[in-house]
Amino acid sequence: MTNEAIGRSYQRYYGWLLKLGLVRSLIVCTSIATMTSVLCTAAVMLLMPDSRAYFWYNMIVAVASPLLSAPGLALIAFAMVYKLDETQTALTLAAETDALTGVANRRYFMAQAERAYADARATGAAFAVVMLDIDHFKAINDTHGHAIGDEVLLKVAQACAQTLRASDCFARFGGEEFVALLRLTDGAGAASIAETLRKTVAGLAFESRTPPSVTVSLGVSSYLASSESLHDILNKADRQLYAAKAAGRNRVMTAANAMRRAS
């Protein structure tokens, strides 16, 4: 069973507990246990006439027993459920997050991109993809060491993620390559956002022992009605990224400015 399937099953059976919260859940369960005990005791007294002489004694026991026992037992069970929920949340986050940079990973990005593509096909809602790659990253690793390379990856990722909107998705695609999914954004809007990302990275300050400056090259592609698949859109962004590198790096390349350069 996949993590997603386990999560759905978990929410189906215990979602009400998490929505109510611990205190209200305890009150509800204790109330149910108390009412059940009272009803069972009343039924027994109706079926066994001799027990009616002990009516109040039986009722006190019927009410007191669950009031004393149910909260403790329920608390133990609910604590296990809440701990399981925390573990499930942590597992889900780990499965969707890049361990080094803290941004989304490729798996999560692809799931979000597939949803955006499906929405675009159904409603025509625009979206765009920006791919970016840290320039001369191998040279950074070779010259300054992998620890500095990791610092560069972390700072670039965090700066870009903080620059984007909450509705966007920024992920590490692999190595020194990152990708952004820009919802409700056309090609022109995506190019503008990509330029903002480029300037943000170029303006990052590093300590003296790190490279004096770091730049990125970016490629932009947007959804078109003629787009055959999400794979096509990603491939176009990737081609524009390599066109930006070929043109001198530290720049944004779109299909439009690539055509202008070609002419």
C-alpha positions, 0 to 999 in steps of 0.5 A: 500500500502506498503512502497516499493510500495509507493516508486516505485510509487513515483519514477515513477512520480517524479524520473526525478525531483530528477535526474535533481535537483531543479535548472535545474527542474525550468529552464525546467519547466519555459521553457516549460511554456514559449513555451506553452504560446507563441504557444497558443498566436500565435495560437490565433492570427492566428485564430483572425485576429484583434489581430494581431495589438497587435502582439508584446504586446501579445508576450511580455505578452506571454513570461513575464507571465510564466517567472514571474509566473512559477518559483515561482509556480514550486518552491512551487511544487518542494519543496513539492516533495523534502520534500516528498522525504526526508520523504520517505527516512527517513521512509525507513531508519527507517523501515530498521534500528535498533533504538538502535544500528543503524545497519540494522534490521532483516527485512532488513537483511532477504531481503538482504539474500533472494537476496543473496540466489537467486543469489547463486541459479542462478549463484553459487555465494558464500555467508556465514552467521555469527551469533554472540551472546554477552556472558553473556549478561544477567549477564551484564544487571543484574550487571550493569543495562540496560543502560550499557547493551545498551551501550555494544550492541551499541559498539559491533554493531558499531565495527562489522559493521565497521570491515566488508566490504561495500558489507556485511550486518550486522544486529541486529537479536534480543536481544543480537544476531547479524548476518552478511551476507558475499557476495562472501565469502566461508566457510573458508573466513567466518571463518576468518572474524568471527575470526576477529570480535571475536578479534575486540569485545574482544579488545573493551575498555569500561569505568570503570563503564562498564564490564572490557571486553565483548566477543562474540560467533560466528557460521558460515554457508555458501551456498552449492549447496545442501542447501535446503533453506535460512532457512537451512543456517541460522539454521546451523549458529545458531546451530554452535553459540550454539555449540560455547557457549557450547564449552566455549564461546568467539570462532568461530564454523564452521561445520568443527571444530565442526566435529573435536571436535566430533571426 
